[in-house]
Amino acid sequence: MAKTKLTVNNNGSLKVEGDFEIVDKAGNVYHLGGREIVSLCRCGLSKNKPFCDGAHKGHFEHDATAFDLPPRNI
């Protein structure tokens, strides 16, 4: 099974690729029409949420640079 990869795009969406499924809060599956790559909205402006429709262009700024999270408090 292929590893799932999430890419945080600058000024835009989260790209999801690989073997994955997306479900709503009730566990219902979004049928992706055979797609192995989708983009998820991060800006909240998409009319096709949870999927990106490009509405963020010119309205959302984020420099996607990886960093380490601090250890979890247990």
Secondary structure, DSSP 8 states (H G I E B T S, - for coil): ----EEEE-TTS-EEEESS---B-TT--B---TT-SEEEE-SSS--TTTTB--STTTTT---------------
